Structure formats: C-alpha cells, structure tokens
Amino acid sequence: LKSRPLQKATSQFEEALACVARPTSTAMVIKTELCHFTEYRIYPGRGQRFIAKDGKVSFFITSKVDSLFHQRIKAVKLRWTQAWRRMNKKGKVDESAKKRTRKAAKFQKAIVGMSLDDIKKKKAMKPELRVQAKEAAAKEAKARSSKVKAAPKAKSGAAAPKSKADKAGQKPAGGKKAAGGGGKNEALKSKR
C-alpha cells in the first residue's frame, strides 16, 4: 500500500523536472532603432533625437554623429559608417547578387592524324603499355634518323668538299668585307 503513493509522487516530481528542464522558446525582444547617419542599432536609453524644422525626425547614436550630421559631412565618405561599407561592397553580399563564373565544359576533339576513337583507346590503355609503345616509337624514330644520316654521307664521299685554301682565294662580291658593320671609324676614313 505504501509503494503506490510513492510511485505517484515520483512520477509527479519527474513531470515537474521535465517542465523545468525544457528550454523556453520565447526570447526577450528589445525594440531598437537605427541611427540616421551610421545605420547602427540604437538600444533603449541611448542616442539623441533631432527634429528638424520641417518635422523630419533623425535619431543619432552619439553626439559625434549628431555633430557630423549638422556639419553636413556625408556618411558615405567616412569609412566606419555602414553607408561607406555598402558603397564599397564590404561585408555581407547576397550570394544571388554575386556573378557566377561558369566553368568551361571539357570535351575532346579529334586531332589531325588521329581520330577521337584512337585518342580514347590510348587513354584507356594501361600506363605500362603506353610506356612500352612510346619506347618502341622512339626506337623506330632513331632507326629512321640513322638511315637518313647514312644516306647523305655516302653521297658526300663522291663530291669532295673544297679546301680552305680554295675558299680563301675567293673574294666576296663587291670588293667589300663579307661581314661587318663598317661603323663610325670606317665612315671617318672615307671622308679623309
């Protein structure tokens, strides 16, 4: 008999704890106003209100801001104001407003001497096979170049080149030196 009331009491205690432990979703809301000049938030008990002759109400965060406003200094020219930050694109910028740069889509074209299928086959080949094919091509190119070099040597043996003495005996056309710029000294010699 005693256990039943005890169970009832513990369940009530648990319910009370659950209510206390639950976070409250209501937050305190403080009414703030915006400074007419800086656009900073002004909390209650702060700032100065100025009412112009035409009835326009301006609310300033500090006396400094009030003074700047009455000196007719533009907020856009002061770096610490929100107006300057907006003008110079600082701080938060809407993601949608930013220009999106499009990446160029990659696609393959056939190259001169190779079709697109050949290129795809080469890419699909294993690296080892590609290296072997490259080496074979290099050997083939060497063999071809050595054949080309050997052919001119055989021809050059029949026609003997002129000796240095023969070449030295010849004068270049025009009676002037073959190379050389003439320069300042030569121009002076010709005047004398």
N, CA and C atoms as a LAMMPS dump frame, in Angstrom:
ITEM: TIMESTEP
0
ITEM: NUMBER OF ATOMS
576
ITEM: BOX BOUNDS ff ff ff
-5.0000000000000000e+02 5.0000000000000000e+02
-5.0000000000000000e+02 5.0000000000000000e+02
-5.0000000000000000e+02 5.0000000000000000e+02
ITEM: ATOMS id mol type element x y z
1 1 1 N 0.8 -1.196 0
2 1 2 C 0 0 0
3 1 3 C 0.85 1.271 0
4 2 1 N 1.937 1.205 0.671
5 2 2 C 2.78 2.381 0.765
6 2 3 C 3.493 2.68 -0.554
7 3 1 N 3.757 1.669 -1.346
8 3 2 C 4.525 1.862 -2.573
9 3 3 C 3.746 2.645 -3.634
10 4 1 N 2.421 2.504 -3.649
11 4 2 C 1.621 3.195 -4.667
12 4 3 C 1.693 4.727 -4.522
13 5 1 N 1.461 5.272 -3.367
14 5 2 C 1.568 6.735 -3.251
15 5 3 C 2.99 7.224 -3.559
16 6 1 N 3.971 6.433 -3.235
17 6 2 C 5.361 6.799 -3.507
18 6 3 C 5.603 6.865 -5.007
19 7 1 N 5.034 5.887 -5.716
20 7 2 C 5.176 5.897 -7.178
21 7 3 C 4.506 7.132 -7.772
22 8 1 N 3.345 7.483 -7.245
23 8 2 C 2.621 8.649 -7.737
24 8 3 C 3.44 9.922 -7.516
25 9 1 N 4.062 10.034 -6.376
26 9 2 C 4.85 11.216 -6.021
27 9 3 C 6.081 11.335 -6.922
28 10 1 N 6.735 10.21 -7.177
29 10 2 C 7.932 10.252 -8.028
30 10 3 C 7.575 10.626 -9.458
31 11 1 N 6.455 10.133 -9.973
32 11 2 C 6.06 10.473 -11.342
33 11 3 C 5.713 11.962 -11.442
34 12 1 N 5.097 12.54 -10.383
35 12 2 C 4.788 13.972 -10.392
36 12 3 C 6.083 14.792 -10.357
37 13 1 N 7.046 14.32 -9.586
38 13 2 C 8.331 15.001 -9.467
39 13 3 C 9.066 14.982 -10.819
40 14 1 N 9.01 13.848 -11.507
41 14 2 C 9.659 13.723 -12.823
42 14 3 C 9.017 14.667 -13.839
43 15 1 N 7.682 14.791 -13.79
44 15 2 C 6.972 15.706 -14.701
45 15 3 C 7.382 17.151 -14.433
46 16 1 N 7.523 17.489 -13.162
47 16 2 C 7.922 18.849 -12.788
48 16 3 C 9.335 19.137 -13.29
49 17 1 N 10.219 18.152 -13.159
50 17 2 C 11.604 18.311 -13.639
51 17 3 C 11.639 18.48 -15.153
52 18 1 N 10.801 17.724 -15.85
53 18 2 C 10.755 17.801 -17.305
54 18 3 C 10.312 19.19 -17.755
55 19 1 N 9.377 19.792 -17.034
56 19 2 C 8.91 21.141 -17.377
57 19 3 C 10.008 22.173 -17.168
58 20 1 N 10.749 22.031 -16.09
59 20 2 C 11.824 22.979 -15.783
60 20 3 C 12.982 22.818 -16.774
61 21 1 N 13.308 21.582 -17.124
62 21 2 C 14.445 21.295 -17.994
63 21 3 C 14.194 21.718 -19.447
64 22 1 N 12.921 21.806 -19.829
65 22 2 C 12.587 22.165 -21.207
66 22 3 C 13.028 23.596 -21.5
67 23 1 N 13.744 23.812 -22.604
68 23 2 C 14.167 25.183 -22.909
69 23 3 C 12.974 26.017 -23.363
70 24 1 N 12.97 27.25 -22.941
71 24 2 C 11.869 28.12 -23.324
72 24 3 C 12.155 28.709 -24.694
73 25 1 N 11.153 28.748 -25.545
74 25 2 C 11.321 29.223 -26.905
75 25 3 C 11.096 30.723 -27.016
76 26 1 N 10.58 31.341 -25.966
77 26 2 C 10.333 32.775 -26.029
78 26 3 C 11.589 33.524 -25.603
79 27 1 N 12.059 34.423 -26.48
80 27 2 C 13.224 35.231 -26.162
81 27 3 C 12.775 36.664 -25.943
82 28 1 N 13.558 37.378 -25.147
83 28 2 C 13.201 38.752 -24.86
84 28 3 C 13.475 39.615 -26.084
85 29 1 N 12.513 40.403 -26.48
86 29 2 C 12.649 41.254 -27.654
87 29 3 C 12.856 42.686 -27.189
88 30 1 N 13.94 43.3 -27.657
89 30 2 C 14.219 44.688 -27.304
90 30 3 C 14.009 45.534 -28.551
91 31 1 N 13.222 46.579 -28.386
92 31 2 C 12.945 47.44 -29.518
93 31 3 C 14.154 48.343 -29.751
94 32 1 N 14.754 48.227 -30.932
95 32 2 C 15.903 49.065 -31.283
96 32 3 C 15.544 49.917 -32.482
97 33 1 N 16.217 51.053 -32.582
98 33 2 C 16.039 51.92 -33.732
99 33 3 C 17.363 52.036 -34.459
100 34 1 N 17.315 52.516 -35.695
101 34 2 C 18.549 52.684 -36.47
102 34 3 C 18.989 54.136 -36.443
103 35 1 N 20.303 54.312 -36.317
104 35 2 C 20.883 55.65 -36.377
105 35 3 C 20.702 56.175 -37.805
106 36 1 N 20.274 57.411 -37.924
107 36 2 C 20.004 58.01 -39.231
108 36 3 C 21.294 58.158 -40.046
109 37 1 N 22.424 58.373 -39.369
110 37 2 C 23.697 58.655 -40.033
111 37 3 C 24.524 57.383 -40.248
112 38 1 N 24.759 56.622 -39.181
113 38 2 C 25.651 55.454 -39.261
114 38 3 C 24.941 54.157 -39.578
115 39 1 N 23.648 54.116 -39.356
116 39 2 C 22.825 52.924 -39.528
117 39 3 C 23.156 51.83 -38.511
118 40 1 N 23.748 52.23 -37.382
119 40 2 C 23.981 51.289 -36.281
120 40 3 C 22.686 51.163 -35.491
121 41 1 N 22.545 50.05 -34.735
122 41 2 C 21.365 49.868 -33.887
123 41 3 C 21.484 50.734 -32.637
124 42 1 N 20.406 51.357 -32.264
125 42 2 C 20.388 52.166 -31.039
126 42 3 C 19.448 51.485 -30.049
127 43 1 N 20.011 51.09 -28.905
128 43 2 C 19.232 50.41 -27.871
129 43 3 C 18.557 51.447 -26.971
130 44 1 N 17.524 51.017 -26.257
131 44 2 C 16.806 51.969 -25.389
132 44 3 C 17.752 52.621 -24.374
133 45 1 N 17.533 53.931 -24.167
134 45 2 C 18.369 54.68 -23.214
135 45 3 C 19.61 55.259 -23.863
136 46 1 N 19.788 55.066 -25.136
137 46 2 C 20.956 55.596 -25.859
138 46 3 C 20.497 56.564 -26.935
139 47 1 N 21.421 57.377 -27.421
140 47 2 C 21.168 58.185 -28.603
141 47 3 C 20.513 59.531 -28.352
142 48 1 N 20.48 60.335 -29.406
143 48 2 C 19.877 61.659 -29.368
144 48 3 C 18.884 61.783 -30.507
145 49 1 N 17.778 62.375 -30.226
146 49 2 C 16.76 62.586 -31.254
147 49 3 C 16.813 64.054 -31.686
148 50 1 N 16.814 64.252 -33.001
149 50 2 C 16.815 65.612 -33.54
150 50 3 C 15.605 65.755 -34.447
151 51 1 N 14.852 66.822 -34.214
152 51 2 C 13.678 67.075 -35.044
153 51 3 C 13.93 68.368 -35.818
154 52 1 N 13.976 68.266 -37.137
155 52 2 C 14.247 69.415 -37.994
156 52 3 C 13.014 70.318 -38.077
157 53 1 N 13.213 71.513 -38.644
158 53 2 C 12.11 72.483 -38.766
159 53 3 C 10.963 71.939 -39.611
160 54 1 N 11.32 71.123 -40.595
161 54 2 C 10.275 70.558 -41.466
162 54 3 C 9.552 69.381 -40.812
163 55 1 N 9.965 68.999 -39.605
164 55 2 C 9.29 67.933 -38.874
165 55 3 C 9.926 66.558 -39.06
166 56 1 N 11.006 66.504 -39.832
167 56 2 C 11.68 65.21 -40.058
168 56 3 C 12.474 64.834 -38.81
169 57 1 N 12.257 63.603 -38.326
170 57 2 C 12.911 63.14 -37.103
171 57 3 C 14.159 62.329 -37.465
172 58 1 N 15.284 62.688 -36.854
173 58 2 C 16.54 61.939 -37.034
174 58 3 C 16.99 61.454 -35.663
175 59 1 N 17.435 60.225 -35.626
176 59 2 C 17.869 59.631 -34.359
177 59 3 C 19.337 59.263 -34.517
178 60 1 N 20.202 59.822 -33.652
179 60 2 C 21.651 59.597 -33.765
180 60 3 C 22.146 58.796 -32.577
181 61 1 N 23.156 57.962 -32.805
182 61 2 C 23.658 57.075 -31.755
183 61 3 C 24.524 57.833 -30.745
184 62 1 N 25.327 58.8 -31.209
185 62 2 C 26.194 59.568 -30.309
186 62 3 C 26.175 61.039 -30.697
187 63 1 N 26.767 61.869 -29.829
188 63 2 C 26.857 63.301 -30.116
189 63 3 C 27.836 63.544 -31.269
190 64 1 N 28.821 62.693 -31.401
191 64 2 C 29.784 62.794 -32.514
192 64 3 C 29.032 62.699 -33.847
193 65 1 N 28.14 61.718 -33.949
194 65 2 C 27.371 61.5 -35.17
195 65 3 C 26.434 62.682 -35.413
196 66 1 N 25.842 63.185 -34.332
197 66 2 C 24.961 64.348 -34.428
198 66 3 C 25.743 65.542 -34.979
199 67 1 N 26.943 65.743 -34.474
200 67 2 C 27.798 66.844 -34.908
201 67 3 C 28.164 66.705 -36.384
202 68 1 N 28.535 65.491 -36.8
203 68 2 C 28.898 65.254 -38.198
204 68 3 C 27.718 65.521 -39.127
205 69 1 N 26.527 65.132 -38.696
206 69 2 C 25.316 65.361 -39.497
207 69 3 C 25.066 66.858 -39.682
208 70 1 N 25.237 67.639 -38.596
209 70 2 C 24.994 69.081 -38.668
210 70 3 C 26.102 69.829 -39.407
211 71 1 N 27.273 69.211 -39.536
212 71 2 C 28.356 69.797 -40.349
213 71 3 C 28.175 69.466 -41.826
214 72 1 N 27.144 68.712 -42.113
215 72 2 C 26.803 68.254 -43.464
216 72 3 C 27.914 67.389 -44.08
217 73 1 N 28.541 66.575 -43.238
218 73 2 C 29.547 65.618 -43.73
219 73 3 C 28.805 64.361 -44.131
220 74 1 N 29.122 63.887 -45.334
221 74 2 C 28.396 62.727 -45.871
222 74 3 C 28.892 61.443 -45.215
223 75 1 N 27.941 60.603 -44.844
224 75 2 C 28.271 59.318 -44.199
225 75 3 C 29.034 58.406 -45.148
226 76 1 N 28.831 58.58 -46.436
227 76 2 C 29.49 57.733 -47.444
228 76 3 C 31.004 57.957 -47.444
229 77 1 N 31.434 59.139 -46.999
230 77 2 C 32.861 59.466 -47.026
231 77 3 C 33.608 59.003 -45.772
232 78 1 N 32.892 58.522 -44.783
233 78 2 C 33.522 58.044 -43.546
234 78 3 C 33.57 56.53 -43.56
235 79 1 N 34.777 55.978 -43.419
236 79 2 C 34.973 54.534 -43.574
237 79 3 C 34.243 53.705 -42.522
238 80 1 N 33.967 54.26 -41.359
239 80 2 C 33.363 53.479 -40.285
240 80 3 C 31.844 53.425 -40.347
241 81 1 N 31.235 54.04 -41.325
242 81 2 C 29.764 54.006 -41.43
243 81 3 C 29.313 52.869 -42.346
244 82 1 N 28.076 52.482 -42.147
245 82 2 C 27.506 51.414 -42.969
246 82 3 C 27.32 51.877 -44.411
247 83 1 N 27.057 53.166 -44.579
248 83 2 C 26.864 53.704 -45.935
249 83 3 C 28.135 53.535 -46.758
250 84 1 N 29.307 53.807 -46.139
251 84 2 C 30.588 53.628 -46.847
252 84 3 C 30.8 52.161 -47.193
253 85 1 N 30.484 51.284 -46.238
254 85 2 C 30.683 49.838 -46.456
255 85 3 C 29.8 49.342 -47.603
256 86 1 N 28.56 49.85 -47.659
257 86 2 C 27.664 49.44 -48.734
258 86 3 C 28.167 49.956 -50.077
259 87 1 N 28.659 51.199 -50.084
260 87 2 C 29.135 51.823 -51.317
261 87 3 C 30.361 51.093 -51.862
262 88 1 N 31.21 50.606 -50.953
263 88 2 C 32.455 49.945 -51.359
264 88 3 C 32.373 48.423 -51.337
265 89 1 N 31.167 47.894 -51.251
266 89 2 C 30.891 46.446 -51.338
267 89 3 C 31.667 45.637 -50.296
268 90 1 N 31.614 46.089 -49.05
269 90 2 C 32.272 45.369 -47.958
270 90 3 C 31.233 44.573 -47.183
271 91 1 N 31.703 43.541 -46.479
272 91 2 C 30.807 42.786 -45.599
273 91 3 C 29.901 41.849 -46.347
274 92 1 N 28.662 41.753 -45.878
275 92 2 C 27.705 40.8 -46.433
276 92 3 C 27.313 41.195 -47.847
277 93 1 N 27.389 40.221 -48.716
278 93 2 C 26.911 40.412 -50.088
279 93 3 C 26.013 39.23 -50.392
280 94 1 N 24.858 39.501 -50.954
281 94 2 C 23.932 38.413 -51.275
282 94 3 C 24.588 37.454 -52.254
283 95 1 N 24.464 36.184 -51.96
284 95 2 C 25.055 35.156 -52.831
285 95 3 C 24.423 35.198 -54.222
286 96 1 N 23.14 35.533 -54.26
287 96 2 C 22.453 35.575 -55.554
288 96 3 C 22.929 36.768 -56.385
289 97 1 N 23.355 37.814 -55.704
290 97 2 C 23.814 39.013 -56.421
291 97 3 C 25.196 38.806 -57.037
292 98 1 N 25.989 37.941 -56.425
293 98 2 C 27.341 37.691 -56.955
294 98 3 C 27.246 37.049 -58.329
295 99 1 N 28.187 37.436 -59.18
296 99 2 C 28.194 36.846 -60.512
297 99 3 C 28.762 35.438 -60.422
298 100 1 N 28.114 34.533 -61.077
299 100 2 C 28.598 33.152 -61.083
300 100 3 C 29.476 32.943 -62.295
301 101 1 N 30.669 32.452 -62.031
302 101 2 C 31.561 32.165 -63.153
303 101 3 C 31.314 30.739 -63.607
304 102 1 N 31.063 30.598 -64.885
305 102 2 C 30.785 29.265 -65.416
306 102 3 C 32.074 28.599 -65.838
307 103 1 N 32.228 27.374 -65.404
308 103 2 C 33.406 26.607 -65.816
309 103 3 C 33.171 26.085 -67.222
310 104 1 N 34.208 26.161 -68.014
311 104 2 C 34.104 25.657 -69.381
312 104 3 C 34.021 24.133 -69.337
313 105 1 N 33.07 23.592 -70.037
314 105 2 C 32.907 22.139 -70.071
315 105 3 C 34.017 21.532 -70.926
316 106 1 N 34.621 20.472 -70.409
317 106 2 C 35.706 19.83 -71.15
318 106 3 C 35.14 18.816 -72.126
319 107 1 N 35.605 18.893 -73.342
320 107 2 C 35.227 17.888 -74.317
321 107 3 C 36.394 17.698 -75.263
322 108 1 N 36.461 16.524 -75.859
323 108 2 C 37.603 16.192 -76.704
324 108 3 C 37.252 16.299 -78.171
325 109 1 N 38.261 16.744 -78.911
326 109 2 C 38.114 16.81 -80.356
327 109 3 C 39.159 15.901 -80.973
328 110 1 N 38.913 15.52 -82.205
329 110 2 C 39.904 14.719 -82.929
330 110 3 C 41.047 15.641 -83.338
331 111 1 N 42.263 15.104 -83.307
332 111 2 C 43.457 15.853 -83.7
333 111 3 C 43.831 15.409 -85.107
334 112 1 N 44.558 16.282 -85.797
335 112 2 C 44.991 15.936 -87.153
336 112 3 C 45.839 14.67 -87.08
337 113 1 N 45.489 13.688 -87.861
338 113 2 C 46.234 12.428 -87.875
339 113 3 C 45.737 11.413 -86.856
340 114 1 N 44.731 11.779 -86.048
341 114 2 C 44.209 10.857 -85.034
342 114 3 C 42.714 11.092 -84.869
343 115 1 N 41.953 10.037 -84.927
344 115 2 C 40.513 10.183 -84.732
345 115 3 C 40.202 10.172 -83.237
346 116 1 N 39.006 10.541 -82.879
347 116 2 C 38.594 10.583 -81.479
348 116 3 C 38.625 9.191 -80.849
349 117 1 N 38.273 8.184 -81.64
350 117 2 C 38.306 6.794 -81.138
351 117 3 C 39.721 6.385 -80.766
352 118 1 N 40.702 6.76 -81.625
353 118 2 C 42.104 6.424 -81.341
354 118 3 C 42.568 7.074 -80.04
355 119 1 N 42.167 8.316 -79.849
356 119 2 C 42.567 9.033 -78.628
357 119 3 C 41.974 8.351 -77.404
358 120 1 N 40.717 7.968 -77.486
359 120 2 C 40.065 7.289 -76.357
360 120 3 C 40.725 5.953 -76.054
361 121 1 N 41.116 5.233 -77.11
362 121 2 C 41.802 3.947 -76.912
363 121 3 C 43.127 4.156 -76.197
364 122 1 N 43.877 5.192 -76.602
365 122 2 C 45.173 5.468 -75.981
366 122 3 C 45.006 5.829 -74.513
367 123 1 N 43.966 6.603 -74.201
368 123 2 C 43.726 6.978 -72.802
369 123 3 C 43.355 5.768 -71.972
370 124 1 N 42.614 4.836 -72.582
371 124 2 C 42.15 3.65 -71.863
372 124 3 C 43.281 2.646 -71.622
373 125 1 N 44.351 2.733 -72.413
374 125 2 C 45.484 1.81 -72.257
375 125 3 C 46.112 1.954 -70.878
376 126 1 N 46.694 0.87 -70.389
377 126 2 C 47.374 0.904 -69.099
378 126 3 C 48.67 1.696 -69.249
379 127 1 N 49.127 2.332 -68.177
380 127 2 C 50.341 3.142 -68.251
381 127 3 C 51.574 2.36 -68.734
382 128 1 N 51.704 1.088 -68.301
383 128 2 C 52.877 0.284 -68.704
384 128 3 C 52.892 0.085 -70.22
385 129 1 N 51.7 -0.238 -70.768
386 129 2 C 51.607 -0.443 -72.213
387 129 3 C 51.922 0.847 -72.959
388 130 1 N 51.48 1.975 -72.393
389 130 2 C 51.725 3.258 -73.029
390 130 3 C 53.231 3.56 -73.068
391 131 1 N 53.914 3.252 -71.948
392 131 2 C 55.373 3.474 -71.87
393 131 3 C 56.085 2.599 -72.894
394 132 1 N 55.661 1.336 -72.997
395 132 2 C 56.28 0.416 -73.968
396 132 3 C 56.067 0.919 -75.394
397 133 1 N 54.868 1.375 -75.691
398 133 2 C 54.565 1.882 -77.03
399 133 3 C 55.412 3.118 -77.335
400 134 1 N 55.61 3.975 -76.328
401 134 2 C 56.417 5.185 -76.5
402 134 3 C 57.871 4.819 -76.802
403 135 1 N 58.397 3.826 -76.052
404 135 2 C 59.783 3.383 -76.271
405 135 3 C 59.953 2.796 -77.668
406 136 1 N 58.977 1.997 -78.097
407 136 2 C 59.039 1.392 -79.434
408 136 3 C 59.031 2.479 -80.503
409 137 1 N 58.205 3.49 -80.307
410 137 2 C 58.141 4.596 -81.272
411 137 3 C 59.453 5.362 -81.296
412 138 1 N 60.075 5.53 -80.133
413 138 2 C 61.358 6.242 -80.065
414 138 3 C 62.445 5.461 -80.799
415 139 1 N 62.466 4.137 -80.61
416 139 2 C 63.455 3.297 -81.294
417 139 3 C 63.273 3.382 -82.804
418 140 1 N 62.024 3.345 -83.227
419 140 2 C 61.715 3.412 -84.662
420 140 3 C 62.181 4.753 -85.248
421 141 1 N 61.937 5.836 -84.489
422 141 2 C 62.347 7.166 -84.945
423 141 3 C 63.863 7.254 -85.048
424 142 1 N 64.58 6.654 -84.084
425 142 2 C 66.047 6.646 -84.114
426 142 3 C 66.559 5.902 -85.326
427 143 1 N 65.956 4.752 -85.59
428 143 2 C 66.375 3.943 -86.736
429 143 3 C 66.173 4.732 -88.033
430 144 1 N 65.052 5.413 -88.147
431 144 2 C 64.763 6.209 -89.335
432 144 3 C 65.768 7.343 -89.5
433 145 1 N 66.083 8.033 -88.393
434 145 2 C 67.009 9.166 -88.466
435 145 3 C 68.422 8.696 -88.791
436 146 1 N 68.809 7.507 -88.303
437 146 2 C 70.16 6.997 -88.607
438 146 3 C 70.253 6.614 -90.091
439 147 1 N 69.173 6.104 -90.682
440 147 2 C 69.15 5.788 -92.114
441 147 3 C 69.277 7.058 -92.942
442 148 1 N 68.591 8.104 -92.52
443 148 2 C 68.624 9.382 -93.242
444 148 3 C 70.035 9.981 -93.185
445 149 1 N 70.687 9.878 -92.022
446 149 2 C 72.047 10.412 -91.867
447 149 3 C 73.044 9.615 -92.697
448 150 1 N 72.873 8.318 -92.781
449 150 2 C 73.803 7.459 -93.506
450 150 3 C 73.732 7.727 -95.006
451 151 1 N 72.589 8.016 -95.539
452 151 2 C 72.417 8.266 -96.981
453 151 3 C 73.194 9.508 -97.439
454 152 1 N 73.155 10.648 -96.794
455 152 2 C 73.922 11.813 -97.249
456 152 3 C 75.434 11.597 -97.15
457 153 1 N 75.916 10.821 -96.188
458 153 2 C 77.358 10.564 -96.06
459 153 3 C 77.893 9.82 -97.264
460 154 1 N 77.131 8.883 -97.751
461 154 2 C 77.558 8.101 -98.913
462 154 3 C 77.661 9.005 -100.139
463 155 1 N 76.724 9.927 -100.297
464 155 2 C 76.729 10.852 -101.426
465 155 3 C 77.873 11.851 -101.299
466 156 1 N 78.141 12.323 -100.091
467 156 2 C 79.172 13.345 -99.881
468 156 3 C 80.569 12.798 -100.167
469 157 1 N 80.791 11.494 -100.064
470 157 2 C 82.097 10.877 -100.368
471 157 3 C 82.46 11.064 -101.84
472 158 1 N 81.526 11.083 -102.749
473 158 2 C 81.769 11.227 -104.186
474 158 3 C 82.165 12.657 -104.521
475 159 1 N 81.484 13.628 -103.98
476 159 2 C 81.794 15.032 -104.255
477 159 3 C 82.644 15.554 -103.118
478 160 1 N 83.953 15.803 -103.392
479 160 2 C 84.883 16.249 -102.358
480 160 3 C 84.638 17.725 -102.05
481 161 1 N 84.647 18.087 -100.799
482 161 2 C 84.448 19.488 -100.459
483 161 3 C 85.679 20.312 -100.801
484 162 1 N 85.486 21.595 -101.032
485 162 2 C 86.612 22.465 -101.382
486 162 3 C 87.473 22.667 -100.151
487 163 1 N 88.747 22.827 -100.352
488 163 2 C 89.656 23.017 -99.229
489 163 3 C 89.607 24.465 -98.773
490 164 1 N 90.226 24.733 -97.618
491 164 2 C 90.231 26.08 -97.066
492 164 3 C 91.012 27.031 -97.978
493 165 1 N 92.034 26.533 -98.593
494 165 2 C 92.862 27.367 -99.474
495 165 3 C 92.04 27.871 -100.658
496 166 1 N 91.202 26.993 -101.218
497 166 2 C 90.355 27.393 -102.342
498 166 3 C 89.36 28.477 -101.909
499 167 1 N 88.82 28.28 -100.705
500 167 2 C 87.826 29.23 -100.202
501 167 3 C 88.477 30.572 -99.909
502 168 1 N 89.723 30.593 -99.379
503 168 2 C 90.411 31.825 -99.018
504 168 3 C 90.747 32.638 -100.263
505 169 1 N 91.006 31.992 -101.381
506 169 2 C 91.358 32.663 -102.627
507 169 3 C 90.195 33.456 -103.192
508 170 1 N 88.982 33.074 -102.878
509 170 2 C 87.816 33.767 -103.422
510 170 3 C 87.555 35.045 -102.64
511 171 1 N 87.199 36.121 -103.353
512 171 2 C 86.832 37.371 -102.7
513 171 3 C 85.321 37.51 -102.767
514 172 1 N 84.75 38.087 -101.766
515 172 2 C 83.304 38.29 -101.815
516 172 3 C 82.952 39.33 -102.881
517 173 1 N 81.756 39.265 -103.399
518 173 2 C 81.31 40.161 -104.463
519 173 3 C 81.263 41.581 -103.954
520 174 1 N 81.588 42.541 -104.818
521 174 2 C 81.504 43.945 -104.45
522 174 3 C 82.801 44.493 -103.898
523 175 1 N 83.799 43.711 -103.647
524 175 2 C 85.084 44.162 -103.155
525 175 3 C 85.066 44.61 -101.702
526 176 1 N 83.985 44.416 -100.958
527 176 2 C 83.915 44.811 -99.552
528 176 3 C 84.06 43.58 -98.689
529 177 1 N 84.214 43.817 -97.403
530 177 2 C 84.292 42.689 -96.475
531 177 3 C 82.947 41.975 -96.457
532 178 1 N 82.999 40.656 -96.244
533 178 2 C 81.772 39.867 -96.27
534 178 3 C 80.842 40.237 -95.12
535 179 1 N 81.403 40.359 -93.947
536 179 2 C 80.558 40.674 -92.796
537 179 3 C 81.166 41.839 -92.062
538 180 1 N 80.402 42.513 -91.314
539 180 2 C 80.935 43.615 -90.533
540 180 3 C 80.138 44.85 -90.821
541 181 1 N 80.1 45.686 -89.859
542 181 2 C 79.199 46.797 -89.984
543 181 3 C 79.822 48.071 -90.478
544 182 1 N 81.04 48.199 -90.79
545 182 2 C 81.529 49.486 -91.274
546 182 3 C 81.747 50.422 -90.115
547 183 1 N 80.77 50.821 -89.42
548 183 2 C 80.864 51.601 -88.205
549 183 3 C 81.357 53.015 -88.411
550 184 1 N 81.625 53.707 -87.297
551 184 2 C 81.993 55.118 -87.282
552 184 3 C 83.393 55.351 -87.845
553 185 1 N 84.362 54.506 -87.457
554 185 2 C 85.749 54.679 -87.89
555 185 3 C 85.874 54.588 -89.418
556 186 1 N 85.155 53.663 -90
557 186 2 C 85.239 53.494 -91.453
558 186 3 C 84.654 54.702 -92.172
559 187 1 N 83.622 55.29 -91.6
560 187 2 C 83 56.473 -92.214
561 187 3 C 83.973 57.637 -92.172
562 188 1 N 84.726 57.772 -91.059
563 188 2 C 85.726 58.848 -90.95
564 188 3 C 86.867 58.666 -91.942
565 189 1 N 87.301 57.407 -92.135
566 189 2 C 88.401 57.115 -93.057
567 189 3 C 87.994 57.501 -94.483
568 190 1 N 86.769 57.236 -94.838
569 190 2 C 86.334 57.538 -96.206
570 190 3 C 86.253 59.041 -96.446
571 191 1 N 85.997 59.852 -95.415
572 191 2 C 85.93 61.308 -95.559
573 191 3 C 87.311 61.88 -95.799
574 192 1 N 88.351 61.296 -95.18
575 192 2 C 89.712 61.804 -95.292
576 192 3 C 90.198 61.517 -96.641
